Amino acid sequence: MAPCIVCKTETTKYRCPKCMERYCSVTCCRAHKELCCSGNSSEVKRVHPAPQKQLEHTEKPCFEGNIHPAFRDMAGDTDEVPESLLHELSASSEIRSMLGNPHLRAMMENLVNTDKPDLAMAAAMREPIFTELADTCLRIVDKENPNLEPEATLGGR
């Protein structure tokens, strides 16, 4: 705790509303007030709060190009999905059917709204229904990937 601006004792209970300096008693308050208000004290420093400005990332919705830092690609790779494949995702009856599940929808909402998307994604990837959705999406957008299971073997899930 800061010492009293007037008598220098260590026990301070009050703050000056103008400069936010600490003082310990009514007597010290009066002495400080004379110095603070007249501006004659070299010890008194005036503290002005910095103006608060709104953060840019909260001004615009995320779909306008603002990406949460946890979702940015740190490796510098530019893995982009062409618009045509994104349209295939939105037109997929299998994905639409999966997204009808309220548990999966709640998980997706949590991923979008969480402050810790990396932890939420790790938790989601332990849920079979989420990994099934992820696999289905990958099958649609990355058809040429030899590491993905063929669609015929996934039908038994």
DSSP file (Angstrom, degrees, kcal/mol; ACC not computed):
  #  RESIDUE AA STRUCTURE BP1 BP2  ACC     N-H-->O    O-->H-N    N-H-->O    O-->H-N    TCO  KAPPA ALPHA  PHI   PSI    X-CA   Y-CA   Z-CA
    1    1 A M              0   0    0      0, 0.0     0, 0.0     0, 0.0     0, 0.0   0.000 360.0 360.0 360.0 142.7    0.0    0.0    0.0
    2    2 A A        -     0   0    0      1,-0.1    10,-0.1    10,-0.0     3,-0.1  -0.468 360.0-111.3 -75.5 145.8    1.2    3.5   -0.8
    3    3 A P        -     0   0    0      0, 0.0    19,-0.3     0, 0.0     7,-0.2  -0.286  45.2 -77.8 -73.2 163.4    2.1    5.8    2.1
    4    4 A C     >  -     0   0    0      5,-2.8     4,-1.2     1,-0.1    19,-0.3  -0.380  35.7-137.2 -59.9 132.8    0.0    8.9    3.0
    5    5 A I  T  4 S+     0   0    0     17,-2.9    -1,-0.1     2,-0.1    18,-0.1   0.740  98.8  36.8 -65.8 -23.4    0.9   11.7    0.6
    6    6 A V  T  4 S+     0   0    0     16,-0.2    -1,-0.1     3,-0.1    17,-0.1   0.919 132.7  16.4 -95.7 -59.5    0.9   14.2    3.4
    7    7 A C  T  4 S-     0   0    0      2,-0.1    -2,-0.1     0, 0.0    16,-0.1   0.523  90.8-129.9 -99.8  -6.0    2.4   12.6    6.6
    8    8 A K     <  +     0   0    0     -4,-1.2    -3,-0.1     1,-0.2     2,-0.1   0.635  52.0 150.9  69.1  17.0    4.0    9.5    4.9
    9    9 A T        -     0   0    0      2,-0.1    -5,-2.8     1,-0.1    -1,-0.2  -0.430  51.1-127.2 -74.3 158.1    2.5    6.9    7.3
   10   10 A E  S    S+     0   0    0     -7,-0.2     2,-0.9     1,-0.1    -1,-0.1   0.652  87.3  82.6 -82.1 -16.0    1.9    3.5    5.8
   11   11 A T        +     0   0    0     -7,-0.0     2,-0.4     2,-0.0    -2,-0.1  -0.786  56.1 168.9 -96.7 104.9   -1.7    3.2    6.8
   12   12 A T        +     0   0    0     -2,-0.9    12,-0.2   -10,-0.1     3,-0.1  -0.943  15.1 169.5-116.6 136.2   -3.9    5.0    4.2
   13   13 A K        +     0   0    0     10,-1.1     2,-0.3    -2,-0.4    11,-0.2   0.605  59.7  50.9-114.5 -19.9   -7.6    4.6    4.1
   14   14 A Y  E     -A   23   0A   0      9,-2.2     9,-2.0    11,-0.0     2,-0.4  -0.779  58.2-148.5-126.9 162.3   -8.7    7.3    1.6
   15   15 A R  E     -A   22   0A   0     -2,-0.3     7,-0.2     7,-0.2     6,-0.1  -0.979  27.8-113.9-129.0 144.3   -8.0    8.6   -1.9
   16   16 A C     >  -     0   0    0      5,-2.9     4,-2.1    -2,-0.4     5,-0.1  -0.615  21.6-143.9 -71.8 128.4   -8.3   12.1   -3.3
   17   17 A P  T  4 S+     0   0    0      0, 0.0    -1,-0.1     0, 0.0     0, 0.0   0.714  95.7  48.3 -69.5 -18.2  -11.1   12.1   -5.9
   18   18 A K  T  4 S+     0   0    0      3,-0.1    29,-0.2     1,-0.1    -2,-0.0   0.906 131.6  10.0 -87.7 -45.7   -9.1   14.5   -8.1
   19   19 A C  T  4 S-     0   0    0     27,-0.1    28,-0.3     2,-0.1    26,-0.1   0.466  90.0-127.4-116.9  -3.4   -5.7   13.0   -8.2
   20   20 A M     <  +     0   0    0     -4,-2.1     2,-0.1     1,-0.2    26,-0.1   0.591  55.6 149.2  67.1  13.1   -6.2    9.6   -6.7
   21   21 A E        -     0   0    0     24,-0.1    -5,-2.9    -6,-0.1     2,-0.3  -0.432  46.2-115.3 -72.1 154.5   -3.3   10.1   -4.2
   22   22 A R  E     +A   15   0A   0    -19,-0.3   -17,-2.9    -7,-0.2     2,-0.3  -0.674  34.4 173.7 -95.3 146.1   -3.7    8.3   -0.8
   23   23 A Y  E     -A   14   0A   0     -9,-2.0    -9,-2.2    -2,-0.3   -10,-1.1  -0.949  25.1-142.7-144.5 165.3   -4.1   10.0    2.6
   24   24 A C        +     0   0    0     -2,-0.3     2,-0.3   -12,-0.2    -1,-0.1   0.655  68.9  13.1-108.7 -18.0   -4.8    8.6    6.1
   25   25 A S  S  > S-     0   0    0      1,-0.1     4,-2.3   -11,-0.1     5,-0.1  -0.912  74.9 -96.8-152.5 174.1   -7.0   11.1    7.9
   26   26 A V  H  > S+     0   0    0     -2,-0.3     4,-2.5     2,-0.2     5,-0.2   0.883 121.9  53.9 -64.1 -38.7   -9.3   14.1    7.8
   27   27 A T  H  > S+     0   0    0      1,-0.2     4,-2.1     2,-0.2    -1,-0.2   0.936 111.6  43.3 -61.7 -47.4   -6.4   16.3    8.8
   28   28 A C  H  > S+     0   0    0      1,-0.2     4,-2.9     2,-0.2     5,-0.2   0.853 110.9  57.0 -67.3 -33.9   -4.2   15.0    6.0
   29   29 A C  H  X S+     0   0    0     -4,-2.3     4,-2.9     2,-0.2    -2,-0.2   0.937 108.1  46.4 -60.5 -47.0   -7.1   15.3    3.6
   30   30 A R  H  X S+     0   0    0     -4,-2.5     4,-1.8     2,-0.2    -2,-0.2   0.918 114.2  47.8 -63.1 -43.4   -7.5   19.0    4.4
   31   31 A A  H  X S+     0   0    0     -4,-2.1     4,-1.5     1,-0.2    -1,-0.2   0.920 115.2  45.2 -63.6 -42.9   -3.8   19.6    4.0
   32   32 A H  H  X S+     0   0    0     -4,-2.9     4,-3.8     1,-0.2     5,-0.3   0.898 107.7  57.9 -67.2 -39.8   -3.7   17.7    0.7
   33   33 A K  H  X S+     0   0    0     -4,-2.9     4,-2.6     1,-0.2     5,-0.3   0.883 104.8  51.5 -59.8 -39.6   -6.8   19.4   -0.6
   34   34 A E  H  X S+     0   0    0     -4,-1.8     4,-1.4     2,-0.2     6,-0.3   0.914 117.2  39.1 -62.8 -42.6   -5.2   22.8   -0.2
   35   35 A L  H  X>S+     0   0    0     -4,-1.5     4,-1.6     2,-0.2     6,-0.8   0.903 118.2  47.4 -74.2 -41.7   -2.1   21.6   -2.2
   36   36 A C  H  <5S+     0   0    0     -4,-3.8    -3,-0.2     1,-0.2    -2,-0.2   0.927 115.8  43.0 -67.6 -45.7   -4.0   19.6   -4.7
   37   37 A C  H  <5S+     0   0    0     -4,-2.6    -1,-0.2    -5,-0.3    -2,-0.2   0.838 117.5  45.1 -72.4 -33.0   -6.6   22.2   -5.5
   38   38 A S  H  <5S-     0   0    0     -4,-1.4    -1,-0.2    -5,-0.3    -2,-0.2   0.716  99.2-135.6 -84.1 -20.1   -4.2   25.1   -5.7
   39   39 A G  T  <5 +     0   0    0     -4,-1.6    -3,-0.2    -5,-0.1    -4,-0.1   0.675  67.5 123.1  77.5  16.3   -1.6   23.2   -7.7
   40   40 A N      < +     0   0    0     -5,-0.7     2,-0.4    -6,-0.3    -4,-0.1   0.593  43.4  96.7 -86.5 -11.2    1.3   24.3   -5.6
   41   41 A S        -     0   0    0     -6,-0.8    -9,-0.0     1,-0.2     0, 0.0  -0.634  51.5-167.1 -86.7 132.1    2.6   20.9   -4.6
   42   42 A S  S    S+     0   0    0     -2,-0.4    -1,-0.2     1,-0.2    -2,-0.0   0.669  90.7  59.0 -83.8 -17.2    5.4   19.4   -6.6
   43   43 A E  S    S+     0   0    0     -3,-0.0     2,-0.5     2,-0.0    -1,-0.2   0.783  84.9  90.3 -79.0 -27.5    4.7   16.1   -4.9
   44   44 A V        -     0   0    0     -9,-0.1     2,-0.5   -12,-0.0   -12,-0.0  -0.553  57.9-170.4 -77.9 122.6    1.1   15.8   -6.1
   45   45 A K        -     0   0    0     -2,-0.5     2,-0.5   -26,-0.1   -24,-0.1  -0.943  17.2-135.1-112.0 134.7    0.8   14.1   -9.4
   46   46 A R        -     0   0    0     -2,-0.5     2,-0.6   -26,-0.1   -27,-0.1  -0.743  13.8-155.5 -91.8 129.4   -2.5   14.1  -11.2
   47   47 A V        -     0   0    0     -2,-0.5   -26,-0.0   -28,-0.3    -2,-0.0  -0.915   8.4-170.8-108.0 116.7   -3.6   10.8  -12.6
   48   48 A H        -     0   0    0     -2,-0.6     2,-0.1   -28,-0.0   -29,-0.0  -0.923  27.3-119.3-106.0 126.5   -6.0   11.1  -15.5
   49   49 A P        -     0   0    0      0, 0.0     3,-0.1     0, 0.0    -2,-0.0  -0.383  32.1-109.8 -65.1 140.0   -7.6    7.8  -16.5
   50   50 A A        -     0   0    0      1,-0.1     2,-0.1    -2,-0.1     0, 0.0  -0.427  39.6-100.0 -67.2 141.3   -6.8    6.9  -20.1
   51   51 A P        -     0   0    0      0, 0.0     2,-0.4     0, 0.0    -1,-0.1  -0.408  37.7-124.4 -63.9 136.1   -9.8    7.1  -22.4
   52   52 A Q        -     0   0    0     -2,-0.1     2,-0.4    -3,-0.1     0, 0.0  -0.680  27.9-167.7 -84.7 130.5  -11.3    3.7  -23.0
   53   53 A K        -     0   0    0     -2,-0.4     2,-0.1     0, 0.0     3,-0.0  -0.914  24.3-110.3-117.6 147.4  -11.6    2.8  -26.6
   54   54 A Q        -     0   0    0     -2,-0.4     2,-0.2     1,-0.1     5,-0.0  -0.453  34.3-111.3 -73.7 144.3  -13.6   -0.1  -27.9
   55   55 A L    >   -     0   0    0     -2,-0.1     3,-1.1     1,-0.1     4,-0.5  -0.553  19.6-134.3 -74.4 139.1  -11.7   -3.1  -29.3
   56   56 A E  G >> S+     0   0    0      1,-0.2     3,-1.6    -2,-0.2     4,-0.8   0.877 100.2  61.7 -63.1 -38.1  -12.0   -3.4  -33.1
   57   57 A H  G 34 S+     0   0    0      1,-0.3    -1,-0.2     2,-0.2     9,-0.1   0.677 103.0  51.4 -68.2 -14.3  -12.7   -7.1  -33.0
   58   58 A T  G <4 S+     0   0    0     -3,-1.1    -1,-0.3     1,-0.1    -2,-0.2   0.563  98.6  66.6 -94.6  -8.0  -15.9   -6.6  -30.9
   59   59 A E  T <4 S+     0   0    0     -3,-1.6    -2,-0.2    -4,-0.5    -1,-0.1   0.786 101.8  45.7 -81.4 -27.0  -17.3   -4.0  -33.3
   60   60 A K  S  < S-     0   0    0     -4,-0.8    -1,-0.1     1,-0.0     5,-0.0  -0.892  89.8-106.8-119.7 145.6  -17.8   -6.3  -36.2
   61   61 A P    > > -     0   0    0      0, 0.0     3,-1.7     0, 0.0     5,-0.6  -0.312  33.9-114.3 -64.5 154.9  -19.3   -9.8  -36.4
   62   62 A C  G > 5S+     0   0    0      1,-0.3     3,-1.1     2,-0.1     4,-0.1   0.744 110.0  68.6 -66.1 -23.0  -16.9  -12.6  -37.0
   63   63 A F  G 3 5S+     0   0    0      1,-0.3    -1,-0.3     2,-0.1     4,-0.1   0.538  84.3  73.1 -76.8  -2.5  -18.3  -13.5  -40.4
   64   64 A E  G < 5S-     0   0    0     -3,-1.7    -1,-0.3     2,-0.1    -2,-0.1   0.172 129.7 -79.1 -93.8  18.2  -17.0  -10.2  -41.8
   65   65 A G  T < 5S+     0   0    0     -3,-1.1     2,-0.6     1,-0.3    -2,-0.1   0.308  91.2 129.3 107.6  -9.0  -13.4  -11.4  -41.7
   66   66 A N      < -     0   0    0     -5,-0.6     2,-0.4    -4,-0.1    -1,-0.3  -0.712  40.2-165.7 -81.0 122.3  -12.5  -11.0  -38.1
   67   67 A I        -     0   0    0     -2,-0.6     5,-0.1    -3,-0.1    -4,-0.0  -0.914  24.4-113.6-114.9 133.4  -11.0  -14.3  -36.9
   68   68 A H    >>  -     0   0    0     -2,-0.4     3,-2.2     1,-0.1     4,-0.5  -0.399  31.3-121.2 -59.5 136.3  -10.4  -15.3  -33.3
   69   69 A P  G >4 S+     0   0    0      0, 0.0     3,-1.0     0, 0.0    -1,-0.1   0.800 110.3  61.3 -54.4 -32.1   -6.6  -15.6  -32.7
   70   70 A A  G 34 S+     0   0    0      1,-0.2     4,-0.1     3,-0.0    -2,-0.1   0.736 105.2  49.1 -68.6 -19.6   -6.9  -19.2  -31.7
   71   71 A F  G <4 S+     0   0    0     -3,-2.2    -1,-0.2     2,-0.1     2,-0.1   0.490  85.4 109.5 -97.4  -3.9   -8.3  -20.0  -35.1
   72   72 A R  S << S-     0   0    0     -3,-1.0     2,-1.0    -4,-0.5     3,-0.1  -0.446  79.7-111.8 -72.2 146.5   -5.6  -18.2  -37.1
   73   73 A D    >   -     0   0    0      1,-0.2     3,-0.8    -2,-0.1    -1,-0.1  -0.683  33.8-176.3 -82.1 104.4   -3.2  -20.4  -39.0
   74   74 A M  T 3  S+     0   0    0     -2,-1.0    -1,-0.2     1,-0.2    -2,-0.0   0.728  74.5  65.4 -75.8 -22.4    0.1  -19.9  -37.2
   75   75 A A  T 3  S-     0   0    0     -3,-0.1    -1,-0.2     1,-0.1     3,-0.1   0.637 106.2-120.3 -77.7 -12.9    2.1  -22.0  -39.6
   76   76 A G    <   +     0   0    0     -3,-0.8    -2,-0.1     1,-0.3    -1,-0.1   0.444  64.0 143.4  87.7  -1.0    1.6  -19.7  -42.5
   77   77 A D        -     0   0    0      1,-0.1     2,-0.3     2,-0.0    -1,-0.3  -0.378  45.4-145.1 -67.5 151.5   -0.1  -22.4  -44.6
   78   78 A T        +     0   0    0     -3,-0.1     2,-1.1     2,-0.1    -1,-0.1  -0.575  26.4 169.9-119.0  69.4   -3.0  -21.2  -46.8
   79   79 A D        +     0   0    0     -2,-0.3     2,-0.4     2,-0.0    -2,-0.0  -0.702  14.9 171.2 -79.3 103.4   -5.3  -24.2  -46.7
   80   80 A E        -     0   0    0     -2,-1.1    -2,-0.1     0, 0.0     0, 0.0  -0.924  29.3-138.2-119.0 143.2   -8.4  -22.7  -48.3
   81   81 A V        -     0   0    0     -2,-0.4     5,-0.1     1,-0.0    61,-0.1  -0.863  28.6-118.2 -98.7 126.5  -11.5  -24.5  -49.4
   82   82 A P    >>  -     0   0    0      0, 0.0     4,-1.8     0, 0.0     3,-0.6  -0.241  22.8-114.4 -61.8 152.3  -12.9  -23.4  -52.8
   83   83 A E  H 3> S+     0   0    0      1,-0.2     4,-2.3     2,-0.2     5,-0.2   0.854 114.3  60.2 -55.5 -38.0  -16.4  -21.9  -52.8
   84   84 A S  H 3> S+     0   0    0      1,-0.2     4,-1.5     2,-0.2    -1,-0.2   0.893 106.5  45.8 -61.4 -39.5  -17.7  -24.8  -54.8
   85   85 A L  H <> S+     0   0    0     -3,-0.6     4,-1.9     2,-0.2    -1,-0.2   0.851 109.3  55.1 -72.6 -33.4  -16.8  -27.3  -52.1
   86   86 A L  H  X S+     0   0    0     -4,-1.8     4,-2.0     1,-0.2    -2,-0.2   0.883 106.9  51.4 -64.1 -36.8  -18.3  -25.1  -49.4
   87   87 A H  H  X S+     0   0    0     -4,-2.3     4,-1.7     1,-0.2    -1,-0.2   0.866 105.9  54.9 -66.8 -35.0  -21.5  -25.1  -51.4
   88   88 A E  H  X S+     0   0    0     -4,-1.5     4,-0.8     2,-0.2    -2,-0.2   0.895 106.5  52.0 -63.1 -38.5  -21.3  -28.9  -51.4
   89   89 A L  H >< S+     0   0    0     -4,-1.9     3,-0.8     1,-0.2    -2,-0.2   0.938 110.7  46.4 -61.0 -46.5  -21.0  -28.9  -47.6
   90   90 A S  H 3< S+     0   0    0     -4,-2.0    -1,-0.2     1,-0.2    -2,-0.2   0.777 114.4  48.3 -69.7 -24.1  -24.1  -26.7  -47.3
   91   91 A A  H 3< S+     0   0    0     -4,-1.7     2,-0.3    -5,-0.2    -1,-0.2   0.546  82.6 116.8 -90.9  -7.2  -26.0  -28.9  -49.8
   92   92 A S    <X  -     0   0    0     -4,-0.8     4,-2.1    -3,-0.8     5,-0.1  -0.454  50.1-161.3 -68.9 120.9  -25.1  -32.2  -48.1
   93   93 A S  H  > S+     0   0    0     -2,-0.3     4,-2.2     2,-0.2    -1,-0.2   0.828  91.8  57.8 -69.3 -30.7  -28.1  -34.0  -46.8
   94   94 A E  H  > S+     0   0    0      2,-0.2     4,-2.1     1,-0.2    -1,-0.2   0.923 109.2  43.4 -65.2 -44.1  -25.9  -36.1  -44.5
   95   95 A I  H  > S+     0   0    0      2,-0.2     4,-2.6     1,-0.2    -2,-0.2   0.913 112.7  52.7 -68.1 -42.0  -24.4  -33.0  -42.8
   96   96 A R  H  < S+     0   0    0     -4,-2.1     4,-0.4     1,-0.2    -2,-0.2   0.903 109.7  49.8 -59.3 -40.3  -27.9  -31.4  -42.5
   97   97 A S  H >< S+     0   0    0     -4,-2.2     3,-1.1     1,-0.2     4,-0.2   0.921 110.8  48.8 -64.5 -44.1  -29.1  -34.6  -40.9
   98   98 A M  H >< S+     0   0    0     -4,-2.1     3,-1.9     1,-0.3     6,-0.2   0.904 106.0  57.1 -61.9 -41.4  -26.2  -34.6  -38.4
   99   99 A L  T 3< S+     0   0    0     -4,-2.6    -1,-0.3     1,-0.3    -2,-0.2   0.546  90.0  74.7 -71.6  -5.1  -26.8  -31.0  -37.6
  100  100 A G  T <  S+     0   0    0     -3,-1.1    -1,-0.3    -4,-0.4    -2,-0.2   0.627  72.8 100.4 -75.9 -13.9  -30.3  -31.8  -36.5
  101  101 A N    <>  -     0   0    0     -3,-1.9     4,-2.3    -4,-0.2     5,-0.2  -0.622  68.0-150.5 -75.3 119.9  -28.9  -33.4  -33.4
  102  102 A P  H  > S+     0   0    0      0, 0.0     4,-2.2     0, 0.0    -1,-0.2   0.835  95.0  55.0 -62.7 -32.4  -29.3  -30.9  -30.5
  103  103 A H  H  > S+     0   0    0      2,-0.2     4,-2.0     1,-0.2     5,-0.1   0.927 110.3  45.3 -65.7 -44.2  -26.2  -32.2  -28.7
  104  104 A L  H  > S+     0   0    0     -6,-0.2     4,-2.4     2,-0.2    -1,-0.2   0.904 112.0  52.0 -65.6 -41.4  -24.0  -31.6  -31.8
  105  105 A R  H  X S+     0   0    0     -4,-2.3     4,-2.5     1,-0.2    -1,-0.2   0.900 108.8  50.8 -61.9 -40.4  -25.6  -28.1  -32.3
  106  106 A A  H  X S+     0   0    0     -4,-2.2     4,-2.2     2,-0.2    -1,-0.2   0.894 109.7  50.7 -64.3 -39.5  -24.8  -27.2  -28.7
  107  107 A M  H  X S+     0   0    0     -4,-2.0     4,-2.1     2,-0.2    -2,-0.2   0.914 110.6  49.0 -63.1 -42.6  -21.2  -28.3  -29.2
  108  108 A M  H  X S+     0   0    0     -4,-2.4     4,-1.9     2,-0.2    -2,-0.2   0.910 110.7  50.0 -64.6 -42.4  -21.0  -26.2  -32.4
  109  109 A E  H  X S+     0   0    0     -4,-2.5     4,-2.3     1,-0.2    -1,-0.2   0.899 109.3  52.5 -62.4 -40.0  -22.4  -23.1  -30.6
  110  110 A N  H  X S+     0   0    0     -4,-2.2     4,-1.5     1,-0.2    -1,-0.2   0.902 107.4  51.9 -62.2 -41.0  -20.0  -23.6  -27.7
  111  111 A L  H  < S+     0   0    0     -4,-2.1    -1,-0.2     1,-0.2    -2,-0.2   0.888 113.3  44.5 -62.2 -39.0  -17.1  -23.7  -30.2
  112  112 A V  H  < S+     0   0    0     -4,-1.9    -2,-0.2     1,-0.2    -1,-0.2   0.870 121.2  37.4 -73.0 -37.0  -18.2  -20.4  -31.8
  113  113 A N  H  < S+     0   0    0     -4,-2.3    -2,-0.2    -5,-0.2    -1,-0.2   0.485  90.1 110.3 -98.7  -3.7  -18.9  -18.6  -28.5
  114  114 A T     <  -     0   0    0     -4,-1.5    -3,-0.0    -5,-0.2    -4,-0.0  -0.326  60.1-144.4 -76.8 154.6  -16.1  -19.8  -26.2
  115  115 A D  S    S+     0   0    0      1,-0.2    -1,-0.1     2,-0.1     3,-0.1   0.612 100.9  46.6 -84.8 -15.5  -13.2  -17.7  -25.0
  116  116 A K     >  +     0   0    0      1,-0.1     4,-2.1     2,-0.1     3,-0.4  -0.652  64.3 166.2-127.4  74.4  -10.9  -20.8  -25.2
  117  117 A P  H  > S+     0   0    0      0, 0.0     4,-2.6     0, 0.0     5,-0.2   0.801  74.2  60.5 -63.8 -28.8  -11.6  -22.4  -28.6
  118  118 A D  H  > S+     0   0    0      2,-0.2     4,-1.8     1,-0.2     5,-0.1   0.916 109.3  41.9 -65.0 -41.2   -8.5  -24.6  -28.5
  119  119 A L  H  > S+     0   0    0     -3,-0.4     4,-2.2     2,-0.2    -1,-0.2   0.890 114.8  50.9 -70.8 -39.3   -9.8  -26.3  -25.3
  120  120 A A  H  X S+     0   0    0     -4,-2.1     4,-2.4     1,-0.2    -2,-0.2   0.891 110.3  49.6 -65.3 -38.8  -13.3  -26.5  -26.6
  121  121 A M  H  X S+     0   0    0     -4,-2.6     4,-2.3     2,-0.2    -1,-0.2   0.904 109.3  51.7 -67.1 -40.8  -12.1  -28.1  -29.9
  122  122 A A  H  < S+     0   0    0     -4,-1.8     4,-0.4     1,-0.2    -2,-0.2   0.906 112.5  46.1 -61.7 -41.1  -10.0  -30.7  -28.0
  123  123 A A  H >< S+     0   0    0     -4,-2.2     3,-1.2     1,-0.2     4,-0.2   0.905 111.7  51.4 -67.6 -41.0  -13.1  -31.6  -25.9
  124  124 A A  H >< S+     0   0    0     -4,-2.4     3,-1.9     1,-0.3     6,-0.3   0.872 101.8  60.7 -64.3 -37.0  -15.3  -31.8  -29.0
  125  125 A M  T 3< S+     0   0    0     -4,-2.3    -1,-0.3     1,-0.3    -2,-0.2   0.605  97.7  60.1 -69.7  -9.4  -12.8  -34.1  -30.8
  126  126 A R  T <  S+     0   0    0     -3,-1.2    -1,-0.3    -4,-0.4    -2,-0.2   0.500  87.8  88.8 -90.7  -5.4  -13.3  -36.6  -28.0
  127  127 A E  S X> S-     0   0    0     -3,-1.9     4,-2.2    -4,-0.2     3,-0.6  -0.830  72.3-146.2 -95.6 122.8  -17.0  -36.8  -28.8
  128  128 A P  H 3> S+     0   0    0      0, 0.0     4,-2.2     0, 0.0     5,-0.2   0.856  97.9  55.5 -56.3 -38.1  -17.9  -39.5  -31.5
  129  129 A I  H 3> S+     0   0    0      1,-0.2     4,-1.5     2,-0.2     5,-0.1   0.867 110.0  46.2 -65.8 -34.4  -20.7  -37.4  -32.9
  130  130 A F  H <> S+     0   0    0     -3,-0.6     4,-2.6    -6,-0.3    -1,-0.2   0.911 111.9  49.4 -73.4 -42.7  -18.4  -34.4  -33.5
  131  131 A T  H  X S+     0   0    0     -4,-2.2     4,-2.6    -7,-0.3    -2,-0.2   0.850 108.4  54.8 -65.9 -31.8  -15.6  -36.6  -35.1
  132  132 A E  H  X S+     0   0    0     -4,-2.2     4,-2.2    -5,-0.2    -1,-0.2   0.915 109.5  46.8 -64.8 -42.1  -18.2  -38.1  -37.4
  133  133 A L  H  X S+     0   0    0     -4,-1.5     4,-2.5     2,-0.2    -2,-0.2   0.926 112.5  49.9 -63.3 -44.8  -19.3  -34.7  -38.5
  134  134 A A  H  X S+     0   0    0     -4,-2.6     4,-2.4     1,-0.2    -2,-0.2   0.913 111.2  48.9 -61.3 -43.4  -15.6  -33.7  -39.0
  135  135 A D  H  X S+     0   0    0     -4,-2.6     4,-2.4     2,-0.2    -1,-0.2   0.902 111.0  50.2 -62.6 -41.5  -14.9  -36.9  -41.0
  136  136 A T  H  X S+     0   0    0     -4,-2.2     4,-1.5     2,-0.2    -2,-0.2   0.915 110.9  48.7 -64.4 -43.2  -18.0  -36.3  -43.2
  137  137 A C  H  X S+     0   0    0     -4,-2.5     4,-2.4     1,-0.2     5,-0.3   0.917 111.5  50.0 -62.3 -43.2  -16.9  -32.7  -43.9
  138  138 A L  H  X S+     0   0    0     -4,-2.4     4,-2.5     1,-0.2    -2,-0.2   0.889 105.8  56.0 -63.9 -39.0  -13.4  -33.8  -44.8
  139  139 A R  H  < S+     0   0    0     -4,-2.4    -1,-0.2     1,-0.2    -2,-0.2   0.871 112.1  44.2 -60.0 -35.5  -14.7  -36.5  -47.2
  140  140 A I  H  < S+     0   0    0     -4,-1.5     3,-0.5    -3,-0.2    -2,-0.2   0.924 122.1  33.9 -76.5 -45.4  -16.6  -33.7  -49.0
  141  141 A V  H  < S+     0   0    0     -4,-2.4    -2,-0.2     1,-0.2    -3,-0.2   0.682 125.3  39.4 -88.1 -17.0  -13.9  -31.1  -49.2
  142  142 A D    ><  +     0   0    0     -4,-2.5     3,-1.4    -5,-0.3    -1,-0.2  -0.451  64.6 151.9-130.2  60.3  -10.8  -33.3  -49.5
  143  143 A K  T 3  S+     0   0    0     -3,-0.5    -1,-0.1     1,-0.3    -2,-0.1   0.780  71.4  54.9 -63.8 -29.2  -12.0  -36.1  -51.8
  144  144 A E  T 3  S+     0   0    0     -3,-0.1    -1,-0.3     3,-0.0    -5,-0.1   0.475  76.7 115.0 -86.5  -0.7   -8.5  -36.8  -53.2
  145  145 A N    X   -     0   0    0     -3,-1.4     3,-1.1    -7,-0.2    -3,-0.1  -0.582  51.9-160.1 -74.7 116.6   -6.9  -37.4  -49.8
  146  146 A P  T 3  S+     0   0    0      0, 0.0    -1,-0.2     0, 0.0    -3,-0.0   0.661  85.4  67.1 -71.4 -14.5   -5.7  -41.0  -49.7
  147  147 A N  T 3  S+     0   0    0      2,-0.1     2,-0.2    -3,-0.0    -2,-0.1   0.628  82.5  91.9 -81.2 -13.1   -5.6  -40.9  -45.8
  148  148 A L  S <  S-     0   0    0     -3,-1.1     3,-0.1    -6,-0.2   -13,-0.0  -0.564  85.1-109.6 -83.5 146.2   -9.4  -40.5  -45.5
  149  149 A E        -     0   0    0     -2,-0.2    -1,-0.1     1,-0.1    -2,-0.1  -0.483  39.1-106.4 -69.6 140.8  -11.6  -43.5  -45.1
  150  150 A P    >>  -     0   0    0      0, 0.0     3,-0.9     0, 0.0     4,-0.7  -0.331  27.3-115.0 -65.0 154.1  -13.7  -44.3  -48.1
  151  151 A E  H >> S+     0   0    0      1,-0.2     4,-0.8     2,-0.2     3,-0.6   0.813 110.9  64.7 -61.5 -32.0  -17.4  -43.4  -47.7
  152  152 A A  H 34 S+     0   0    0      1,-0.2     3,-0.5     2,-0.2    -1,-0.2   0.853 101.1  49.3 -63.1 -34.9  -18.5  -47.1  -48.0
  153  153 A T  H <4 S+     0   0    0     -3,-0.9     3,-0.5     1,-0.2    -1,-0.2   0.694 106.3  57.2 -79.4 -16.5  -16.7  -48.1  -44.8
  154  154 A L  H X< S+     0   0    0     -4,-0.7     3,-1.7    -3,-0.6    -1,-0.2   0.640  84.0  82.5 -86.1 -14.1  -18.2  -45.2  -42.8
  155  155 A G  T 3< S+     0   0    0     -4,-0.8    -1,-0.2    -3,-0.5    -2,-0.1   0.739  81.7  64.2 -63.1 -22.5  -21.8  -46.3  -43.6
  156  156 A G  T 3         0   0    0     -3,-0.5    -1,-0.3    -4,-0.2    -2,-0.1   0.443 360.0 360.0 -82.1   0.5  -21.7  -48.8  -40.7
  157  157 A R    <         0   0    0     -3,-1.7    -1,-0.2   -25,-0.0    -2,-0.1   0.484 360.0 360.0 -74.1 360.0  -21.3  -46.2  -38.0
